[in-house]
Amino acid sequence: MTPAEPRTFAVPQERKVVTALPGPNSLALQARRVASVSRGAGTLANIYMERGAGAILEDVDGNRLIDLGCGIGVTTIGHAHPAVAAAVAEQAHKLTHTLFTVTPYENYVKVAEKLAEITPGDFEKHSILVNSGAEAVENAAKIARRFTGRRALVVLDHAFHGRTNMTMAMTYRPWPEREGMGPFPGEIYSVPISYPFRDGLTGEEAAERTIDYIETHIGPREVAAFFAEPIQGDGGIVIPAPGYFARIAEYCRDNGIVFVADEIQAGIARTGAWYSIEHHGVVPDLVTSAKGIAGGMPLAAVTGRAEIMDAVQPGGIGGTFGGNPVSTAAALAVFDLIEREDLIGEAQRVERAIVDRFGGWTSKYDVVGEVRGKGAMFGVELVLPGTRTPNPALLKHVLKYATEHGVIPLDAGSWDSVLRLLPSVVISEALLDDAAGVLEEAIESFQGVGEAGITPTS
Ligand SMILES: Cc1ncc(COP(=O)(O)O)c(C=O)c1O
């Protein structure tokens, strides 16, 4: 593997704001959208995009914005990568659909072979390919229930697993994901996580708290699967303390519980490893992949121990579009790029750059409680000055200011108070520096309710 050659991008890698944001063309599209699109598909910034390359998005008014979100962690390899575009075009001219469960094709098998190679664990693994992250999580739940013959699913506080009926029920926050949309399926239990910034517990202590909850509220022999994001995404880039998952995985093993790592946001090179559970030194039984797996094409997967994956009867899992020829062609191009251009190493480079540029914010700003993350997946926990109390008003201000100045970060956290950074792993240090400057202006310009505005403490 060799580091990427300096690349030329179809869109220059620079921030350039030429109109007010949103610009006039975006505003015109917004008016049409309000008249035609459900309000339920809420938007972070009503800036309509025309094209993208690397870490830059260009909007319909010619503004160039630094993308710190990748459409929530999808375009990890950069926008509109030419290798993915070529693979998609070539496949689209050959074959777009047969339905794998009617008449199969090689791409699907190749993706399953690759997933068996890159997911943790030195044992025989099988996969099922589906369309979305939520569908992958639902299938993992079905498979684990079929394998164990048990009903209960355990999920962690602050988890996000999707928006289908089952995955809504597996998701922590009532608002906006769940409210008014029940009834939900039963036998789903949310248990305390390890959240070092908030609970101050060691990994072992937090694991004992989790286990005690299972023992006293559910009963381990009822539990089919324990679902965990090894690094929580929407929950606020929560990274359980060292030792937490090792103890949980041991408990699952001892009690016949299927341990599922939901890697939909953190997997596929984003955190400087193929899968983020590797940072915890744990081998899960099942892994869900999606988002970054196919460079923006819809594809998701459940991969895991062959005996668990094969517990389901033929026809018990699947779907019309799952693992379609074009999305799988894109995924094969993504896997190839990650290896050929050492994008795992690039994610580690991004981690060093973020730590260098953003790490000092906790001493510079009394409203920054913690800057934490791995690879190109970071969270900045915003708090009321000098406290650990969440500061959602500041996050709202930062997002508005940033998007109006050509930077697109994301929100996260159960209290809407974590600034989430999921840039492409090909983002340059110069772009990160420029984006950090805009975010600093945003923090410093906050005139919060009941506060005198934020002054840097150094
Ligand atoms: C960890 C995790 N699981 C599941 C999902 C649901 O994926 P999708 O939106 O593709 O259904 C997401 C989406 O953000 C996620 O981050």
Ligand as a Chemical Component Dictionary entry (heavy atoms), coordinates in Angstrom:
data_LIG
# 
_chem_comp.id                   LIG 
_chem_comp.type                 NON-POLYMER 
_chem_comp.pdbx_formal_charge   0 
_chem_comp.three_letter_code    LIG 
# 
loop_
_chem_comp_atom.comp_id 
_chem_comp_atom.atom_id 
_chem_comp_atom.alt_atom_id 
_chem_comp_atom.type_symbol 
_chem_comp_atom.charge 
_chem_comp_atom.model_Cartn_x 
_chem_comp_atom.model_Cartn_y 
_chem_comp_atom.model_Cartn_z 
_chem_comp_atom.pdbx_ordinal 
LIG C1 C1 C 0 -24.962 3.613 13.692 1  
LIG C2 C2 C 0 -26.096 3.709 12.714 2  
LIG N1 N1 N 0 -26.928 2.679 12.577 3  
LIG C3 C3 C 0 -27.947 2.711 11.702 4  
LIG C4 C4 C 0 -28.190 3.824 10.921 5  
LIG C5 C5 C 0 -29.332 3.839 9.932  6  
LIG O1 O1 O 0 -28.831 3.848 8.638  7  
LIG P1 P1 P 0 -29.747 4.307 7.405  8  
LIG O2 O2 O 0 -29.989 5.778 7.563  9  
LIG O3 O3 O 0 -28.931 3.969 6.195  10 
LIG O4 O4 O 0 -30.993 3.515 7.490  11 
LIG C6 C6 C 0 -27.341 4.929 11.037 12 
LIG C7 C7 C 0 -27.598 6.142 10.247 13 
LIG O5 O5 O 0 -27.168 7.232 10.577 14 
LIG C8 C8 C 0 -26.277 4.880 11.960 15 
LIG O6 O6 O 0 -25.440 5.911 12.119 16 
# 
loop_
_chem_comp_bond.comp_id 
_chem_comp_bond.atom_id_1 
_chem_comp_bond.atom_id_2 
_chem_comp_bond.value_order 
_chem_comp_bond.pdbx_ordinal 
LIG C1 C2 SING 1  
LIG C2 N1 SING 2  
LIG C2 C8 DOUB 3  
LIG N1 C3 DOUB 4  
LIG C3 C4 SING 5  
LIG C4 C5 SING 6  
LIG C4 C6 DOUB 7  
LIG C5 O1 SING 8  
LIG O1 P1 SING 9  
LIG P1 O2 DOUB 10 
LIG P1 O3 SING 11 
LIG P1 O4 SING 12 
LIG C6 C7 SING 13 
LIG C6 C8 SING 14 
LIG C7 O5 DOUB 15 
LIG C8 O6 SING 16 
# 
